[in-house]
């Protein structure tokens, strides 16, 4: 399934190189194959070149596998998934912003 089929909004600008906060915010969409091929290429390229993001991706991938194993028979509603995805994205971006601000103060 593509992002068009799922109506998932992916916030990666395909005309420029993706930053760490953008990649981490979209890692679940990447794991769930909810982004188009060009966006997948941008995310994959960044993950291949950035060790911290690749490590975070690995953690998220393991979490997804664990959740699937423990909750395999349960299906969340599309509305719940959208709310959860938005909440995760918001928290990741908040953390990235706070980290960037802290680094600027140093």
N, C-alpha and C positions, 0 to 999 in steps of 0.2 A: 504494500500500500504506500502511496506517496503522500506528501504533505498536502497536495491539492485534494486528494480523496478524503483525507481526515480533517481538512480545514484547519490545519495547525499553522499558526503564524510563527515563522522562524525569523529571528532578528539578526541575520548575518548578511552584511552587504557584500554581494558577490563581486563587486567591482574593486574591492580592496582586501588587504590581508586582515584576517580576523585577529582580534586581541584576546588575551587570556580570559578576561571577564566574559566576553561574548561567547567564547568556546565553552567555558564551564557552564554558563547559563543555558546553553543549548545541548549539553552532553546527553540529556535524557532523550531529546528528540532524535539525536544521532543513534543512540542505543536502540530506540524503538523504530528506526527506519521511517521517521516522520518528517524527513526533509528531502528536498529534491536532490538529484545527482550532483549538481554544481555545488550546492551547499555542503553535501557530504564530502566532496573533494576538498573544499576549503577547510572543513573541520578536521578531516584526516591528515591533511598536510600540516596543520598547526600541531596536532597531536604527535605526529612523527618528529617534529622539530623542537618540541617544548616538553622537557622532562617533567616539570611540575604539573602541567596539564595532563600529560599522559598518566602520571601517577593518580591524579584525581579521577580521571576516566576509569582507571582500573578499579578504584574503590567503588565508583558508581556502578560499574559492570558487575562486580561481586555482589553489591547490594541488590541489584535487579535480579540476579540469579537466586539469591537467598529468598527474596520476596516471592519469586515465582514458585520456588520449592515449598515454602511454608504456606503460601496462600494460593496455590495453584488452582484450586477449584472455585475460588471466589472471584467474581467479576465486579469491578467497580463501574459505576455509571460514568458516562462521558462527561457529565457535569462535574463529578467529583475529580476525575482525572484532570480536567481543565483547571479547576481551582487549585489542586495540589501542584500542578506544573507551574502555575502562575506564582504560587507561594514560594516554591523552591527557587524559581528564577529571581524573584524579588530579594530573597535572603542572600543568594549568591552575589547579586549585584551590590547589595548593601555592604557585604563583607569586602568585596573588591574595592568599592569606593572608600571605605574606612581604611583599608590597607594602603591605598594610593595616597590618601590624605596624610596618613602617618608617615609614609616615606617622604613626602614633600616637606614635612616639618623637620625632618632630620637634617 
